[in-house]
Amino acid sequence: MAALTRREAAIARSYPVARVLALAFGTLNLALYFFISRTLPVPAEQLAPAPTYFAFAAAGVAIATVAQAATAALARRVREEQLTGGLEALMVQPVTGLELALGLAGFPFFLALARVVLYLAVAALLLALPLDDADPAGVVIVLGLTAPAFAGIGIAVAAAVLVVKRAEALVSLAMFGLFFASGAYFPVGQLPDWLQRLAQLTPTFHACRGLRAALYGSSWSGDCVALAVCALVTVPAACLLFAAAVRRARVLGSVLEP
C-alpha cells in the first residue's frame, strides 16, 4: 500500500501545471461563495455556528474536496489504470484486493487534506474567513475521520468501475444526491422535513456540520462519532466488494475490456 501511494505521488509530481490549476480552481470557487455571501445575506440563525454564509459554504467546499478525492478521483484513477494496462500489471502481483483498494486511495486522500488546509488558509488570509474560535485539533480529527467515512463510497464505486467499466455517471449522481441533502452549500432547514431526516443519515451531513463546529467554536464530538461509525460500517463492506470485483475480473479476464 505504501508503494502504491508513493507511485501515485510520483505520477502527480510529473504534472505540476495540473496541480497549480486545481489549486487555482479551488481558490476561485471560494471567491465565488465569498461574493455570493456579500450579495445574498442569509439569516444568521440558519447558519449557526458559522457567522456568515461564506463561512458556512467554505466548510462545505472543504468537505467536497475530500469527498471528490474519495469517490470520483479514485474511480477515475482505477479507470485510467484499466485503459493503460497498469491495473493488469498490478493484479498479477501478490497483492490482495484490499491492499489494491487502499493503496490506490491513499495518495488522493493525503492530497485532498493538504488542499483543504491550503484553501482554509487562503480564505482566512485573503477573504477574511473568521477562524478566531477554531479548534485545530477538532479540525484535524474531523477531516481525518471524513476521509475514511467517504472511502467506503469511493472503494465501492471503484468496484463498480471494475465490473461495469464506465461508472462516471453513477459517481456524479451519487455525489450530487449526497451534497444536495447534506447542508454543504445551503442550510438543511430549507429542505422538506422528510429529507432533513434522511440527510442526517449521510456522512456528508456530519462531515460538514462537524467541520463547521470545529472551525467556529462549537461542539464537534457527536459528528465525529457518527463519521467513525460510518467508516467502520462502510469501509470493510466496500473492501470486500472491491476484492470480489477483483476476483471476478481475474476469472473472466476482463481487466482490459474498454
Secondary structure as UniProt FT lines:
FT   HELIX           2..13
FT   HELIX           16..39
FT   HELIX           44..46
FT   TURN            47..49
FT   HELIX           53..68
FT   HELIX           69..73
FT   HELIX           74..84
FT   HELIX           86..91
FT   HELIX           97..126
FT   TURN            132..133
FT   HELIX           136..164
FT   HELIX           168..180
FT   TURN            181..183
FT   HELIX           188..190
FT   HELIX           193..199
FT   TURN            200..201
FT   HELIX           203..215
FT   TURN            216..217
FT   HELIX           221..252
FT   TURN            255..256
//
